Amino acid sequence: MNLPPEGQLLRIFVGESDKHRGTSLYEWIVVKAKEEGMAGATAFRGLMGFGANSHIHTSKILRLSLDLPVVVEIVDTPEKIEHFLTVIEPVVREGLVTLEKTEVRIYRGRT
């Protein structure tokens, strides 16, 4: 698969404990991205953060949280990102979704 130089970055911010049909929401998003033929997806677990509810989530021992922030990043063409947004929009009940223009310089797999 080739990606054109003009791509789009989709970032989805959710909580680690968010679920969809019994599966972690971030895991469901990554698997769904693969099923939809997206170029790739990566989930990152945050050490600390807060969102719309202004509740701080942290991995510190004294304030152990079971709901750390997770960010899923997906880069693909604007058209594929727009389609994928229609797939995830009904499922992401809490969180933040952002889009950015991005320049794809290298996209290679193992040969």
C-alpha positions in Angstrom: 0.0 0.0 0.0 1.2 3.5 -0.9 0.2 6.6 0.9 0.2 10.0 -0.9 2.3 12.8 0.6 -0.8 14.7 1.7 -2.3 12.7 4.5 -4.4 13.2 7.6 -3.7 12.3 11.2 -6.6 11.2 13.3 -6.2 11.2 17.1 -8.7 9.6 19.4 -8.4 10.3 23.1 -10.3 7.8 25.3 -10.1 6.3 28.8 -8.3 3.0 29.4 -11.5 1.6 31.1 -13.8 2.7 28.2 -15.5 -0.3 26.6 -17.4 -1.3 23.5 -19.2 -4.6 23.6 -17.0 -5.9 26.4 -13.7 -5.0 24.7 -11.5 -2.1 25.6 -12.5 0.8 23.3 -9.0 1.6 22.2 -8.4 -2.1 21.3 -11.7 -2.1 19.3 -10.7 1.1 17.4 -7.3 -0.4 16.4 -8.9 -3.7 15.3 -11.6 -1.8 13.4 -9.0 0.3 11.7 -7.3 -2.9 10.4 -10.7 -4.3 9.3 -11.4 -1.1 7.4 -8.0 -1.2 5.6 -6.5 1.8 7.2 -2.7 2.3 6.7 -2.0 1.7 10.4 -3.0 2.5 14.0 -1.1 2.9 17.3 -2.5 3.1 20.8 -0.5 5.0 23.4 -1.1 4.8 27.2 -0.7 8.1 29.0 0.9 8.6 32.4 -1.3 11.4 33.4 -4.1 13.5 31.9 -7.6 15.0 32.2 -10.4 15.7 29.9 -13.8 17.3 29.6 -14.8 16.2 33.2 -11.6 17.8 34.6 -10.8 14.7 36.6 -7.1 14.0 36.8 -6.1 10.4 35.9 -2.5 9.4 36.9 -0.4 6.3 37.2 1.3 7.6 40.5 1.1 5.0 43.3 -0.6 7.4 45.7 -3.3 8.2 43.2 -3.6 4.9 41.3 -6.1 5.2 38.5 -7.6 2.4 36.6 -8.7 4.8 33.9 -5.5 6.2 32.4 -5.7 8.2 29.2 -5.2 6.3 25.9 -4.5 8.0 22.5 -5.1 6.1 19.3 -3.3 7.6 16.3 -4.2 6.8 12.7 -2.6 8.2 9.5 -4.2 7.7 6.1 -5.7 9.6 3.3 -8.4 12.3 4.1 -11.0 10.2 2.4 -10.3 7.1 4.4 -10.1 9.0 7.6 -13.5 10.7 7.0 -15.1 7.3 6.3 -13.5 5.9 9.5 -14.9 8.8 11.5 -18.4 7.7 10.5 -17.6 4.2 11.8 -16.3 5.3 15.3 -18.4 8.4 15.9 -21.4 6.4 17.4 -19.1 4.4 19.6 -16.9 7.1 21.2 -19.3 8.3 23.9 -16.7 10.2 25.9 -13.3 11.6 24.8 -11.8 13.8 22.1 -11.2 13.3 18.4 -8.9 15.6 16.5 -7.7 15.8 12.9 -4.5 17.3 11.5 -3.1 17.6 8.0 0.1 15.7 7.9 2.9 15.1 5.4 3.7 11.4 4.8 7.5 11.1 4.1 8.0 7.4 4.5 5.6 4.5 4.7 7.2 1.1 4.4 6.6 -2.4 5.6 8.9 -5.3 5.8 9.6 -7.0 2.5 
